[in-house]
Amino acid sequence: MSDINRTVTMSSLLAGNDILAKVSDVKYSKVRSYCEMLEAVSRLTYQSIYVMDYCRKNFLYVSDNPIFLCGYTRKQVMAKGFDFLLEQCKPDEVYDLIGLSKATLNFFQRLPVSERTQYSVSYNYHILSPRAGEWRLVHHKRTPVALSDTGDLWLILCSVSWAPDDTLLRATITSEVSSKVWEYDTEDMTWRESKHEILSDFEKSVLVLSNRGYTMNEIAKAIYKSVDSVKGYRKSLFAKLGVNNITEAIACAKSRRLVF
């Protein structure tokens, strides 16, 4: 990608899809408490945490956790602002990430204002490793935590962790107010309601008990089923969630808030 095209694509992303969030000084005066709370939260997790400010088009907060920093200090990342997001991703993923960002903004803007802070988007993409020339797949989650005076997105809480599976840009949106899941279609850059079946009680039990470290024999005993039945539930789980193993299934179910 040429420098000119990269500048254009960055501008497209930073434009926020022509959404201009307006935030009063009164709201900004309360922001410090957000940062103090997040600083404490960041000490309890290995995940990187940061907050996007859609009004000023920069980062309100960036944690010291190294995954997202890509070898920089958080002061340097804060100074770079939104440009950092695309500087550290694979050039051949930039176009898709911009399309995903725009489609996500459109999705949130179509929601009732009262529900806009109750939805989350998650996906995997590559970021640059501190080791030169290495790319690492990470799992990115974003959820709005505060809206502007006009009801548009203002502060977006984001977390970055190691990817639980090897899927790339297979984004999903989940909600606290709905059991539905939306999946991103990379071809037409829109969100579609997922066709995945709802998990059965036995499938949920297999997930929960597997997450606790139970073996298949122990799961079979706990749910009063045969080991072959447990194997069948695992197989159907993998098919419904589009994963290859129980570790990926647990991570996927957590991300979609299907159990736990």
Residue pairs with C-beta under 8 A, 6 or more apart in sequence:
1 9
1 91
1 92
1 94
6 86
6 91
6 94
9 86
9 94
9 95
9 98
10 82
10 83
10 86
12 98
12 102
13 82
13 85
13 86
13 97
13 98
13 101
13 102
14 57
14 82
14 83
16 54
16 57
16 105
16 153
17 101
17 102
17 105
17 106
17 109
19 54
19 105
19 109
19 152
19 153
20 152
21 54
21 55
21 148
21 150
21 152
21 153
21 154
22 55
22 148
22 149
22 150
22 152
23 55
23 148
23 149
23 154
24 149
27 146
27 149
27 154
31 60
31 155
34 51
34 60
34 61
34 145
34 146
34 155
35 51
35 60
35 61
38 49
38 51
38 61
38 63
38 157
39 61
39 63
41 49
42 49
42 63
42 64
42 65
45 65
45 159
46 65
46 67
46 161
47 65
47 67
47 159
47 160
47 161
48 62
48 63
48 65
48 66
48 67
48 68
48 69
48 159
48 160
48 161
49 61
49 62
49 63
49 65
49 157
49 158
49 159
49 160
50 59
50 61
50 62
50 63
50 68
50 77
50 158
50 160
51 59
51 60
51 61
51 62
51 145
51 155
51 156
51 157
51 158
52 59
52 60
52 82
52 142
52 155
52 156
52 158
53 59
53 60
53 154
53 155
54 148
54 152
54 153
54 154
54 155
54 156
55 148
55 154
57 81
57 82
58 78
58 81
58 82
59 77
59 78
59 81
59 82
59 84
60 155
62 68
62 69
62 74
62 77
62 78
63 74
64 74
66 130
67 138
67 160
67 161
67 162
68 77
68 127
68 138
68 160
69 77
70 88
70 127
70 128
70 129
70 130
71 128
71 129
71 130
72 80
72 84
77 84
80 87
86 94
86 97
88 127
88 128
89 97
89 125
89 126
89 127
89 128
90 125
90 126
90 135
93 125
93 126
93 168
93 169
96 169
96 186
97 125
97 169
99 186
99 189
100 123
100 169
100 171
100 184
100 186
100 189
102 189
103 184
103 189
103 190
103 191
104 121
104 142
104 171
104 173
104 191
105 153
107 119
107 173
107 182
107 191
108 116
108 119
108 144
108 153
109 152
109 153
111 119
113 147
113 151
115 175
115 177
116 144
116 147
116 151
116 153
117 143
117 144
117 145
117 146
117 147
118 175
118 176
118 177
119 143
119 144
119 173
119 174
119 175
119 176
120 141
120 142
120 143
120 173
120 174
120 175
121 141
121 142
121 143
121 171
121 172
121 173
122 139
122 140
122 141
122 142
122 171
122 172
122 174
122 255
123 139
123 140
123 169
123 170
123 171
123 172
123 184
124 137
124 138
124 139
124 140
124 163
124 165
124 166
124 167
124 168
124 169
124 170
125 137
125 138
125 140
125 168
125 169
126 135
126 136
126 137
126 138
126 168
127 135
127 136
127 138
127 160
128 134
128 135
129 135
129 136
136 162
137 162
137 163
137 166
137 168
138 160
138 161
138 162
138 163
139 160
139 161
139 162
139 163
139 164
139 251
139 255
140 158
140 159
140 160
141 158
141 159
141 160
141 255
142 156
142 157
142 158
143 156
143 157
144 153
144 154
144 155
144 156
144 157
145 155
145 156
145 157
146 154
146 155
147 153
147 154
148 154
164 247
164 248
164 250
164 251
164 252
164 255
165 243
165 244
165 248
165 251
165 252
167 242
169 184
169 186
170 183
170 184
170 242
171 183
171 184
172 181
172 182
172 183
172 184
172 194
172 255
172 256
173 181
173 182
173 183
173 184
173 191
174 181
174 255
174 256
174 257
176 257
179 198
180 193
180 194
181 193
181 194
181 196
181 256
182 191
182 192
182 193
182 194
183 191
183 192
183 193
183 194
184 190
184 191
184 192
185 191
185 192
196 240
196 241
196 242
197 240
199 207
199 237
199 240
199 253
199 258
199 259
200 233
200 236
202 223
202 225
202 229
202 233
203 233
203 236
203 237
203 240
204 258
204 259
205 219
205 222
205 223
205 233
206 219
206 223
206 230
206 233
206 234
206 237
207 237
207 246
207 249
207 250
207 253
207 258
207 259
207 260
208 259
208 260
209 218
209 219
209 222
209 223
210 219
210 246
210 249
210 250
211 250
211 260
214 222
216 227
216 230
216 231
216 234
217 227
219 230
220 226
220 227
220 229
220 230
223 230
225 233
234 246
234 249
237 243
237 246
237 249
238 244
238 245
238 248
238 249
241 248
241 249
241 252
241 253
242 252
243 249
243 252
253 259
253 260
254 260
